[in-house]
Amino acid sequence: MKIVFLGPPGAGKGTQAEHIIAKLSIPQISTGEILRRAIREKTPTGLEAQSYIEKGALVPDDVVVRIVRERLAEADCAGGYLLDGFPRTVPQAEALDSFETIDAVINLEVPRELLIHRLSGRRVCAACGYTTHIDRGEDKCVKCGGELTQRKDDAPESVENRLVVYEQQTKPLIEYYARKGLLTNVDGAKPLQEVTKAILAALGCNE
């Protein structure tokens, strides 16, 4: 099954993706991850992307699309995959449609106030990458004892900007996939297990 996950920053896409890929035995394809991998492995497309990043410029759509296309052509994607972070815009979705047939699109809906709370309260261990939230009351990393810090893009003013960018660029994808009859909206504000159950039901899968 070929799945696209949509939802604003803080909606829980990454957390839910872990459960879904484990259930369906398909890989999770994260744009950021495959971009870093292409750069690390010095593929022609990866080197092209790196040239833009080093200049502080955004990687153009056509380069991102090529990197995604190359990744989806690998053997582990033959039985399906879950796309997280791509497409981000309607032109990217149209490009994806030119070489892949998506089976389902899950859109996680979460109220703005909760998104801001989730993101601005997130803390990350500088040593091992463990992620937690101030609501848990953890002073140190429970895995390695490292210092917990707030990422710059999780600061309140950055969170607001990220949500504005999402509204402008990514939200039109909801209408795009709704018109295609592929979209299912899921309440991402519910408890984690309930959200997972709703996603699996939307995909026609048993728990």
trRosetta pair geometry for C-beta under 8 A, 3 or more apart (Angstrom, degrees):
i j d omega theta_ij theta_ji phi_ij phi_ji
1 24 6.2 -78 42 -161 115 143
1 26 6.8 -109 57 -41 75 157
1 80 4.3 44 50 -137 37 153
1 103 5.0 -100 -158 61 76 154
1 104 6.7 -2 178 18 113 112
1 203 6.5 79 163 -165 163 113
2 80 5.2 -136 -61 -139 54 77
2 81 6.1 17 -123 46 69 72
2 83 7.9 27 -178 -14 78 105
2 100 6.4 -165 -175 173 156 114
2 101 6.8 118 53 90 148 56
2 102 5.2 -122 114 -127 109 48
2 103 4.8 123 53 2 73 94
2 104 7.8 150 85 28 53 66
3 20 7.3 -94 84 150 164 142
3 26 7.8 119 18 89 109 151
3 80 7.2 47 -5 177 84 109
3 81 7.3 -143 38 100 73 45
3 82 4.6 -15 72 -113 109 72
3 83 6.8 -169 96 21 54 73
3 102 7.4 99 -111 -162 16 91
3 103 6.5 -44 -71 63 60 95
3 104 5.2 -17 -113 72 81 91
3 105 7.3 156 -163 -93 61 33
3 106 6.6 10 -174 -1 110 104
3 203 7.0 -25 -95 -108 132 123
4 82 7.9 161 -90 -162 19 55
4 83 4.8 -19 -111 63 67 112
4 86 7.9 -102 -134 99 99 53
4 87 7.2 -17 -143 20 137 76
4 102 5.6 -10 -17 -147 111 140
4 104 7.6 -165 30 100 68 48
4 105 4.6 -14 66 -114 103 82
4 106 7.4 180 88 27 53 64
4 177 7.3 -142 73 -99 135 151
4 182 8.0 49 37 137 113 130
5 13 4.8 128 145 -151 133 109
5 16 7.3 157 -132 85 137 114
5 17 6.1 -75 -37 -79 162 105
5 82 6.3 38 -24 176 109 99
5 83 6.7 -167 19 86 75 57
5 84 4.9 2 50 -101 126 74
5 105 7.9 179 -81 -159 17 59
5 106 5.5 -19 -114 68 63 99
5 108 7.2 11 -171 -11 92 106
6 13 7.9 -129 111 -100 8 131
6 105 6.2 27 -6 176 114 100
6 106 6.9 -179 30 91 73 47
6 107 4.3 -20 76 -106 110 76
6 108 7.1 -174 93 19 55 68
6 170 7.1 169 -151 165 99 109
6 173 5.9 -166 -114 101 138 125
6 174 6.4 172 136 -80 157 78
6 177 7.5 -167 -21 24 146 149
6 183 8.0 -26 30 -129 138 101
7 11 3.3 -125 157 81 123 164
7 12 7.3 -51 131 49 156 63
7 13 5.0 174 57 -61 123 108
7 106 8.0 -21 -35 119 111 79
7 107 6.0 150 -67 -165 75 52
7 108 3.4 5 -96 53 144 95
7 109 7.3 -123 -121 -57 94 30
7 110 7.1 61 -167 4 110 103
7 188 6.2 84 -141 -41 141 158
8 11 5.2 119 57 -42 61 112
8 110 6.8 -121 51 52 105 101
8 115 5.7 -13 102 -125 126 150
8 162 8.0 118 -177 129 92 93
8 163 5.9 33 -167 -123 133 79
8 166 4.7 96 -124 147 86 164
8 167 8.0 11 -102 -55 120 67
8 170 7.7 151 -95 82 61 133
9 115 6.8 98 86 -172 66 114
9 119 6.1 49 130 -89 105 139
9 159 7.3 -147 96 -143 130 73
9 162 4.8 -12 15 140 152 131
9 163 6.7 -110 41 -73 103 67
9 166 6.4 -144 -5 -53 86 141
10 110 6.7 -127 111 88 88 150
10 114 7.7 171 139 119 121 70
10 115 4.0 123 86 -154 136 74
10 116 7.6 158 73 -45 178 20
10 118 4.2 134 -163 83 110 123
10 119 4.3 -79 -78 -49 127 100
10 159 7.6 39 -37 -147 139 110
11 108 4.0 131 160 101 124 122
11 109 7.6 6 -138 -61 121 4
11 110 4.8 -173 -119 4 73 126
11 115 6.9 -14 -65 -106 62 104
11 188 4.7 23 -173 128 84 170
12 15 4.8 -53 -167 45 81 115
12 16 5.4 76 133 -21 93 103
12 108 6.0 -144 58 -179 89 159
12 110 7.3 121 3 -55 100 143
12 118 7.9 -86 -55 -163 83 159
12 188 5.2 176 36 -168 118 115
12 192 7.4 -156 -162 -112 144 81
12 195 6.7 25 105 132 148 167
13 16 6.1 -65 -146 43 26 104
13 17 6.0 33 157 -30 65 109
13 84 5.5 150 148 -144 118 107
13 108 6.1 -154 -74 16 76 141
14 17 5.6 -52 -145 29 27 116
14 18 7.0 35 156 -25 60 98
14 84 6.6 105 -89 -180 61 151
15 18 6.1 -51 -164 21 32 113
15 19 7.4 21 147 -9 61 103
15 192 6.7 -80 141 -132 131 115
16 19 5.8 -58 -159 37 42 109
16 20 6.2 36 150 -18 74 110
16 108 7.0 167 13 -77 155 139
16 188 7.8 -90 -37 -124 143 101
16 192 7.8 -160 -81 -154 78 79
16 195 6.0 -87 -98 125 123 117
16 196 6.1 -170 -135 -88 84 74
16 199 6.1 123 -177 -28 125 162
17 20 5.7 -60 -143 40 33 109
17 21 6.0 26 164 -15 70 108
17 28 4.9 86 160 -122 121 133
17 82 5.5 167 -145 124 97 143
17 84 5.2 -23 -86 -69 156 142
18 21 6.5 -58 -143 37 22 102
18 22 6.5 21 157 -18 59 112
18 28 7.4 -36 -80 -43 46 153
19 22 5.9 -62 -152 36 27 111
19 23 6.4 24 154 -18 64 110
19 196 4.7 -53 121 -124 157 127
19 199 8.0 111 90 64 115 137
20 23 5.7 -58 -149 37 31 110
20 24 6.1 1 163 5 68 114
20 82 6.0 109 101 -87 123 155
20 196 7.3 -157 -60 -141 76 84
20 199 6.1 -74 -84 126 120 136
20 200 7.2 -167 -112 -75 82 78
20 203 7.6 120 -146 -19 113 159
21 24 6.2 -67 -134 53 29 93
21 25 7.5 87 171 -94 59 7
21 26 5.4 -109 -137 71 76 67
21 27 6.5 26 -150 -151 130 12
21 28 4.8 -85 -55 -47 153 93
21 82 5.5 -112 -73 14 98 134
22 25 7.6 20 -171 -70 24 49
23 200 6.5 -65 135 -104 167 118
23 205 6.5 101 142 149 128 151
24 80 6.8 -70 150 94 126 137
24 82 7.8 119 60 -45 137 113
24 203 7.7 -72 -74 147 133 153
24 205 6.9 -88 -80 -97 95 157
25 79 7.4 -14 106 106 93 141
26 77 7.8 61 -165 -128 91 52
26 79 6.2 -138 -101 99 91 92
26 80 4.4 -59 -113 96 141 93
26 81 5.2 -161 166 -97 112 31
26 82 6.0 118 102 -18 116 86
27 76 5.2 65 -29 132 135 117
27 77 6.2 -71 42 -82 121 72
27 81 5.2 -22 67 -124 81 92
27 82 7.3 -151 102 29 41 76
28 81 7.4 144 -106 -172 17 80
28 82 4.9 -29 -112 70 66 106
28 84 5.8 3 -175 3 100 124
29 33 7.8 -152 -168 64 41 115
29 34 6.4 5 -165 -34 83 134
29 68 7.2 91 158 -142 133 85
29 71 6.0 133 -140 128 120 134
29 72 7.0 5 -105 -77 164 81
29 77 7.4 32 -61 -101 129 122
29 81 5.1 33 -16 167 117 129
29 82 6.7 172 20 80 76 48
29 83 5.1 -27 70 -105 109 59
29 84 6.8 158 77 24 51 73
29 86 7.3 -62 118 48 104 117
30 33 3.9 71 76 9 107 113
30 34 6.7 164 79 -9 56 83
30 84 5.1 -27 -96 76 72 103
30 85 5.4 56 -156 21 64 134
31 34 6.3 -64 -145 41 27 99
31 35 6.0 30 157 -23 65 111
31 64 6.7 12 -157 -162 119 110
31 67 7.9 92 -152 96 74 121
31 68 6.8 -31 -111 -80 85 106
31 84 7.6 -134 -4 92 77 56
31 85 3.9 -128 15 113 105 115
31 86 4.3 123 -67 -38 118 111
31 88 7.7 -46 -12 -36 168 111
32 35 5.7 -58 -147 35 27 114
32 36 6.4 25 157 -16 64 106
32 85 6.2 -70 -9 163 86 169
33 36 6.0 -57 -151 37 29 108
33 37 6.3 28 152 -19 64 109
34 37 5.3 -50 -143 38 37 116
34 38 6.2 42 155 -23 67 102
34 67 5.8 146 125 152 108 107
34 68 6.9 107 90 -94 151 53
34 71 4.7 -34 -143 -74 147 152
35 38 5.9 -52 -149 33 29 110
35 39 6.6 26 152 -15 62 107
35 46 7.6 147 -168 -122 48 79
35 49 5.9 -140 -157 159 94 159
35 59 7.0 -164 -139 7 134 169
35 64 7.3 -27 -88 -121 116 79
35 67 5.9 56 -94 148 65 163
36 39 5.7 -58 -151 38 32 111
36 40 6.1 33 152 -22 67 109
37 40 5.6 -54 -143 37 31 112
37 41 6.1 15 161 -6 67 111
37 46 7.6 -105 101 -104 49 134
38 41 6.1 -61 -140 47 26 100
38 43 4.8 -68 -158 39 81 118
38 45 5.8 -50 -177 90 139 92
38 46 3.0 -167 142 -83 81 105
38 49 6.4 69 96 28 124 139
38 67 5.2 -89 -33 -134 162 113
38 70 7.4 93 -101 77 124 140
39 42 7.3 25 178 -75 33 43
39 46 4.4 -164 -71 -178 37 103
39 47 7.4 130 -126 -73 60 37
39 49 6.2 -98 -72 82 99 111
39 50 4.8 124 -130 -69 107 108
39 53 7.6 -22 -101 27 148 149
40 46 7.4 -87 28 -173 42 149
41 46 6.2 126 64 4 77 168
42 46 6.0 -143 -129 86 13 126
42 47 5.8 40 -158 -62 64 102
43 46 4.1 92 50 4 81 110
43 47 7.0 -151 84 -8 40 83
43 70 7.3 141 158 151 159 165
44 47 6.0 -55 -149 34 28 109
44 48 6.6 29 152 -19 62 105
45 48 5.5 -52 -151 35 36 114
45 49 6.4 37 150 -20 67 103
45 63 6.3 158 -166 -160 90 78
45 66 4.9 -153 -126 114 139 119
45 67 5.2 -178 134 -76 133 77
45 70 6.4 -172 28 -13 152 149
46 49 5.6 -52 -149 35 33 111
46 50 6.3 37 151 -23 65 105
46 67 7.1 99 -74 -110 65 114
47 50 5.4 -49 -146 33 33 117
47 51 6.7 43 152 -28 62 98
48 51 5.8 -48 -158 22 33 115
48 52 7.5 27 149 -12 60 100
48 63 5.5 -147 113 -128 116 124
49 52 6.0 -59 -163 34 39 108
49 53 6.4 34 147 -18 72 109
49 59 4.8 9 -143 -125 89 130
49 63 5.2 157 -81 155 82 130
49 64 7.6 99 -108 -74 120 58
49 67 6.6 20 -50 -56 143 139
50 53 5.5 -57 -144 39 36 112
50 54 6.0 37 159 -22 70 107
51 54 6.1 -51 -144 34 26 111
51 55 6.9 17 155 -11 58 109
52 55 5.9 -67 -156 41 32 105
52 57 4.5 -90 -170 80 83 102
52 58 6.9 -38 159 96 127 24
52 59 4.9 140 80 -97 144 58
52 60 6.9 -160 -93 -9 159 78
52 63 7.2 171 -2 46 144 166
53 56 7.6 43 -180 -73 34 21
53 57 7.4 -101 -73 58 21 62
53 59 6.6 -7 -55 -60 86 98
59 63 5.2 -109 176 83 95 126
59 64 5.5 115 115 -57 113 94
60 63 5.0 91 64 8 81 103
60 64 7.1 -151 98 -4 41 90
61 64 5.7 -62 -147 40 32 110
61 65 5.9 33 157 -22 70 109
61 89 7.1 -73 -104 54 125 129
61 91 5.8 -10 -156 110 164 120
61 92 5.7 -134 -147 -77 108 85
61 95 7.0 161 159 -16 110 154
62 65 5.7 -51 -144 36 31 114
62 66 6.5 34 155 -22 62 104
62 95 7.8 -163 -106 -121 55 153
63 66 5.8 -53 -151 33 31 112
63 67 6.6 31 152 -18 64 104
64 67 5.8 -56 -152 35 32 110
64 68 6.4 30 152 -17 66 106
64 86 7.1 -168 159 -114 113 125
64 92 7.0 -34 97 -118 124 119
65 68 5.7 -56 -149 38 32 110
65 69 6.1 34 153 -22 66 107
65 92 6.4 -161 -78 -136 99 76
65 95 4.5 -56 -125 138 144 146
65 96 7.2 -134 -134 -63 97 65
66 69 5.6 -52 -144 35 31 113
66 70 6.3 33 156 -20 64 104
67 70 5.8 -53 -150 34 30 112
67 71 6.5 28 152 -18 63 107
68 71 5.7 -59 -150 37 32 110
68 72 6.2 26 156 -16 68 109
68 83 7.8 39 -152 -128 123 119
68 86 5.5 -155 -99 148 142 161
68 96 7.2 -46 116 -99 143 95
69 72 6.0 -58 -144 39 29 107
69 73 6.5 32 155 -25 62 108
69 99 5.8 33 -125 82 111 156
70 73 5.9 -59 -154 30 29 114
70 74 7.7 44 147 -37 58 92
71 74 6.0 -39 -169 1 41 115
71 77 7.2 103 139 -39 67 148
72 77 5.0 -143 -153 141 51 165
72 81 6.6 -127 -121 23 85 155
72 99 7.8 131 83 115 137 112
72 100 6.3 -50 158 -80 159 133
73 77 7.3 25 14 58 8 131
74 77 5.5 86 67 7 73 105
75 78 5.8 -22 -168 -21 48 115
77 80 7.2 -112 -169 95 58 12
77 81 4.7 -16 -134 -48 92 127
80 103 7.6 -32 -126 10 115 136
83 86 5.2 -89 -179 75 113 81
83 87 7.6 21 143 -14 142 53
85 88 7.0 -14 175 -66 54 100
86 92 6.5 -114 -158 160 80 136
86 96 7.5 147 150 -76 96 134
87 90 7.7 98 134 -96 137 12
87 92 3.4 165 -147 109 108 108
87 93 4.1 -153 60 -64 159 66
87 95 7.5 142 -103 51 130 93
87 96 5.5 -122 -48 -15 120 136
87 173 6.4 172 92 -114 101 136
88 92 5.8 54 40 29 62 156
88 169 6.1 7 150 136 93 118
88 170 5.3 -64 -168 -92 64 99
88 173 7.7 -119 178 -42 19 142
89 92 4.8 99 57 6 76 103
89 93 7.1 -137 100 -5 42 87
89 169 5.4 -60 -90 -179 91 92
89 170 6.9 -82 -77 -88 49 53
89 172 7.6 23 -153 63 58 113
89 173 7.2 -152 -152 -60 13 106
90 93 5.4 -53 -148 36 37 114
90 94 6.3 39 154 -21 68 102
90 172 5.3 -53 -45 112 115 119
90 173 6.2 -164 -75 -83 65 66
90 176 5.3 171 -118 -71 95 147
91 94 5.6 -51 -146 35 34 113
91 95 6.4 37 153 -20 64 103
92 95 5.6 -53 -149 35 33 113
92 96 6.4 38 150 -22 65 104
93 96 5.5 -50 -148 34 33 115
93 97 6.5 38 151 -23 64 103
93 173 5.8 152 -48 -126 144 98
93 176 5.6 98 95 130 161 153
93 177 7.4 -116 -153 -58 147 91
94 97 5.6 -50 -151 31 33 116
94 98 7.1 42 148 -31 60 98
95 98 5.7 -48 -162 17 37 117
95 99 7.9 -9 157 12 62 98
96 99 7.1 -89 -165 49 34 79
96 100 5.5 -42 174 46 78 112
96 102 7.1 37 134 -42 121 117
97 100 7.0 -81 -106 64 22 67
97 101 7.8 57 -143 -99 61 46
97 102 7.5 -64 -93 1 73 103
102 105 6.5 41 146 -57 135 91
102 177 7.9 -59 97 -125 144 113
102 182 6.1 55 107 -158 108 156
103 182 7.5 150 132 -142 23 108
104 182 6.0 -176 -129 -173 30 86
104 184 6.8 -10 -170 6 102 113
104 202 6.9 139 -173 134 136 95
104 203 5.7 178 72 -109 171 76
105 177 4.2 -36 48 180 165 153
105 182 4.6 71 7 125 104 103
105 183 4.8 -36 80 -96 112 60
105 184 7.1 158 83 20 58 67
106 184 5.7 -24 -110 68 62 95
106 186 5.9 -1 -168 0 97 126
106 199 5.5 30 -136 -133 151 98
106 202 6.2 120 -103 95 100 146
106 203 7.6 -37 -62 -57 121 98
107 174 5.6 68 -113 -116 154 99
107 177 7.8 164 -47 73 117 134
107 183 5.9 11 -10 -161 120 102
107 184 7.0 178 24 84 79 42
107 185 5.0 -35 74 -106 106 62
107 186 6.8 158 76 20 49 74
108 186 5.6 -34 -104 73 58 97
108 188 3.6 61 -178 -60 100 135
108 195 7.3 34 -127 -161 109 125
109 185 5.4 24 -22 -171 125 103
109 186 6.8 169 16 76 82 40
109 187 5.9 -43 67 -108 98 43
109 188 5.8 165 60 12 36 93
109 189 7.6 -49 106 -13 69 94
110 114 5.3 -111 171 85 100 119
110 115 5.3 122 108 -63 116 91
110 118 7.7 -14 158 0 151 145
110 188 4.3 -61 -58 81 98 110
110 189 5.1 138 -127 -62 73 82
111 114 4.8 84 67 10 87 105
111 115 7.1 -152 96 -10 43 87
111 189 6.2 33 6 -79 89 141
112 115 5.5 -55 -150 33 34 115
112 116 6.5 32 156 -18 67 104
112 163 6.6 86 -138 -166 96 152
113 116 5.9 -54 -153 35 31 110
113 117 6.5 31 150 -18 64 107
114 117 5.5 -52 -147 37 35 113
114 118 6.1 38 154 -22 67 105
114 189 5.7 85 71 -117 174 105
115 118 5.8 -55 -147 35 28 111
115 119 6.2 14 161 -8 65 112
115 159 7.5 164 131 180 88 113
115 163 6.5 115 116 -95 141 126
116 119 6.2 -63 -142 44 26 102
116 120 5.7 10 169 -6 67 118
116 156 7.0 43 -167 -135 105 79
116 159 5.5 117 -128 133 71 141
116 160 7.4 26 -109 -71 113 70
116 163 7.6 -43 -71 -37 85 148
117 120 6.6 -60 -128 45 19 98
117 121 5.9 3 172 -4 58 123
118 121 6.5 -81 -151 45 14 100
118 122 6.7 31 153 -48 58 102
118 133 7.2 -58 -148 -116 56 133
119 122 5.7 -40 -153 1 33 118
119 154 5.2 -153 167 -140 79 81
119 159 4.6 144 101 -117 135 123
119 162 7.6 -154 -165 61 165 142
120 150 7.9 11 -167 -149 50 131
120 154 6.0 158 -106 165 34 79
120 155 7.1 42 -126 -162 84 19
120 156 5.0 31 -113 -80 134 71
120 159 5.5 -73 -60 -24 90 155
121 133 5.0 46 123 -164 105 88
121 134 4.3 -108 -164 25 94 103
121 135 6.2 48 156 -23 147 86
122 131 6.4 -15 -167 -167 103 101
122 132 7.6 150 -155 84 57 36
122 133 5.7 -41 -99 -100 50 74
122 150 7.2 113 86 -131 65 76
122 151 7.2 -17 100 21 110 103
122 154 5.1 -109 61 -144 105 148
123 131 7.4 153 82 -155 46 53
123 132 5.4 -23 65 69 94 83
123 133 6.8 153 16 -106 84 20
123 134 6.3 99 -22 -58 118 73
123 138 7.6 -160 71 76 135 102
123 148 4.1 37 156 171 127 112
123 149 6.6 145 -159 65 82 19
123 150 6.0 -56 -107 -77 69 64
124 129 6.5 -24 -173 -151 103 42
124 130 7.1 157 -157 80 54 45
124 131 5.3 -19 -103 -100 77 73
124 132 7.9 167 -85 24 33 65
124 148 6.9 142 65 -154 22 67
124 149 6.1 -39 65 66 75 73
124 150 7.6 112 20 -115 83 21
124 151 5.8 42 13 -43 132 98
125 128 5.0 0 103 49 133 77
125 129 6.1 -35 67 23 90 12
125 130 4.1 38 6 44 128 88
125 131 7.7 -114 6 -60 79 35
125 132 8.0 63 -36 2 89 102
125 141 3.8 50 -102 -92 131 134
125 143 6.9 -108 -14 48 168 108
125 144 6.6 116 176 46 151 107
125 146 4.4 93 -167 78 104 120
125 147 7.1 131 -146 73 62 39
125 148 5.9 -44 -85 -95 59 63
125 149 7.8 104 -127 18 16 78
126 146 5.8 -144 53 161 73 124
126 147 5.3 1 20 71 118 93
126 148 7.9 -171 -12 -108 81 16
126 149 5.3 51 -54 6 103 125
127 141 6.7 -125 46 14 109 161
127 144 5.3 -120 97 95 132 142
127 146 3.3 -150 15 -97 123 153
127 147 7.3 108 -19 30 99 67
128 141 6.4 133 38 176 111 156
128 143 5.6 -108 81 95 154 129
128 144 4.7 131 -19 0 135 139
128 146 6.1 168 5 8 88 143
130 141 4.9 120 54 -149 135 108
130 142 7.0 -154 164 46 157 73
130 143 4.7 170 -66 14 146 128
130 144 7.2 177 -9 14 130 94
130 146 7.6 144 30 51 112 113
132 136 5.3 -90 -179 44 109 142
132 138 5.1 -34 150 46 163 139
132 141 7.8 -178 -8 -118 128 59
132 142 7.4 104 -70 3 142 106
132 148 6.7 -51 49 -129 116 135
133 136 5.5 104 66 -6 72 98
134 137 7.4 55 174 -69 50 36
138 141 7.5 62 153 -103 126 21
138 142 5.9 -75 -140 -41 136 101
138 148 6.7 118 109 -52 97 157
139 148 7.3 -166 164 19 27 126
140 145 5.3 1 156 -153 131 50
140 146 6.9 149 -172 67 85 28
140 147 7.2 -53 -129 -99 75 33
140 148 6.6 -168 -131 -17 25 101
141 144 5.1 -2 104 52 131 72
141 145 5.8 -49 65 13 87 7
141 146 4.2 17 13 49 138 77
141 147 7.4 -6 -17 35 102 13
141 148 6.0 157 -58 -65 72 85
143 146 7.9 -16 72 17 84 98
150 154 5.3 -129 -175 82 87 116
150 155 6.5 100 136 -71 125 70
151 154 4.4 85 62 2 87 108
151 155 8.0 -126 97 -22 53 72
152 155 6.0 -28 -167 -6 43 113
152 158 6.2 123 143 -56 64 163
153 158 4.6 -146 -145 154 42 139
153 159 7.6 112 159 -68 59 55
153 162 6.5 83 -179 -59 101 133
154 158 6.6 3 17 78 12 124
154 159 6.4 34 -156 -65 37 101
155 158 4.6 79 59 12 82 109
155 159 6.9 -151 87 -14 36 88
156 159 5.6 -54 -146 31 29 115
156 160 6.7 31 157 -20 63 102
157 160 5.8 -49 -153 31 34 113
157 161 6.7 33 150 -17 63 106
158 161 5.6 -56 -152 37 36 112
158 162 6.3 38 151 -23 69 104
159 162 5.7 -53 -148 34 31 112
159 163 6.5 28 155 -17 65 106
160 163 5.9 -59 -152 36 29 109
160 164 6.5 31 151 -20 64 106
161 164 5.6 -54 -150 34 33 113
161 165 6.4 34 153 -19 66 104
162 165 5.7 -54 -150 36 31 112
162 166 6.4 36 150 -22 64 105
163 166 5.4 -48 -148 33 34 116
163 167 6.4 39 152 -22 64 102
164 167 5.7 -51 -151 32 32 113
164 168 6.4 24 154 -14 65 109
165 168 5.9 -62 -148 40 30 107
165 169 5.8 -9 169 11 69 117
165 170 7.8 51 128 -1 70 101
166 169 6.7 -75 -130 52 20 86
166 170 4.9 -42 -155 41 64 119
166 171 6.4 85 144 -38 71 90
167 170 7.8 -1 -32 51 10 78
167 171 5.2 5 -146 -12 39 138
168 171 7.5 80 14 24 12 105
169 172 7.5 -85 167 20 22 103
170 173 5.6 -35 -176 9 58 119
171 174 5.7 -30 -172 7 57 115
171 175 8.0 48 142 -6 69 94
172 175 5.7 -50 -162 36 53 109
172 176 6.2 60 141 -26 73 104
173 176 5.1 -53 -146 35 39 120
173 177 6.1 25 161 -9 72 105
174 177 6.5 -62 -148 43 24 97
174 178 6.1 28 152 -24 62 113
174 183 6.5 90 -161 -134 61 152
175 178 5.5 -54 -140 36 30 116
175 179 6.4 35 159 -23 64 103
176 179 6.2 -60 -161 29 24 109
176 180 7.0 13 147 -9 59 109
177 180 5.4 -56 -150 40 42 112
177 182 4.8 -80 -173 69 93 104
177 183 4.3 115 114 -59 101 102
178 181 7.6 45 178 -70 34 26
178 182 7.9 -106 -78 51 21 63
178 183 4.4 -45 -80 31 62 143
180 183 7.6 103 60 -18 84 87
184 202 4.0 159 122 -155 165 133
186 195 6.3 98 152 -153 120 78
186 198 4.8 142 -142 117 109 124
186 199 5.7 1 -99 -74 166 74
186 202 6.5 -97 -69 -25 114 149
187 190 5.0 71 109 -16 106 107
187 195 7.1 -123 88 -102 62 85
187 198 7.0 37 39 61 77 178
188 195 5.7 57 -125 -126 51 135
190 194 4.2 -85 140 90 125 128
190 195 5.3 162 72 -57 96 82
190 198 7.4 92 55 -11 144 139
191 194 4.8 84 63 10 82 108
191 195 7.1 -153 93 -10 39 89
192 195 5.8 -61 -152 34 29 111
192 196 6.4 28 155 -18 66 106
193 196 5.6 -51 -148 36 34 114
193 197 6.3 38 153 -22 65 105
194 197 5.6 -52 -149 35 32 115
194 198 6.4 33 152 -20 64 105
195 198 5.7 -55 -150 35 31 111
195 199 6.4 31 152 -20 65 105
196 199 5.8 -55 -149 34 31 111
196 200 6.4 29 155 -16 65 107
197 200 5.9 -56 -148 38 29 109
197 201 6.4 31 153 -20 63 107
197 207 6.1 -12 -119 -93 85 114
198 201 5.7 -54 -149 35 31 113
198 202 6.4 33 152 -21 64 105
199 202 5.6 -55 -151 34 32 112
199 203 6.4 22 153 -11 65 109
200 203 5.7 -62 -148 43 32 107
200 205 4.4 -87 -169 76 85 103
200 206 7.3 -34 155 103 123 11
200 207 6.0 112 100 -90 158 55
201 204 7.6 42 -179 -72 32 23
201 205 7.5 -98 -68 55 22 62
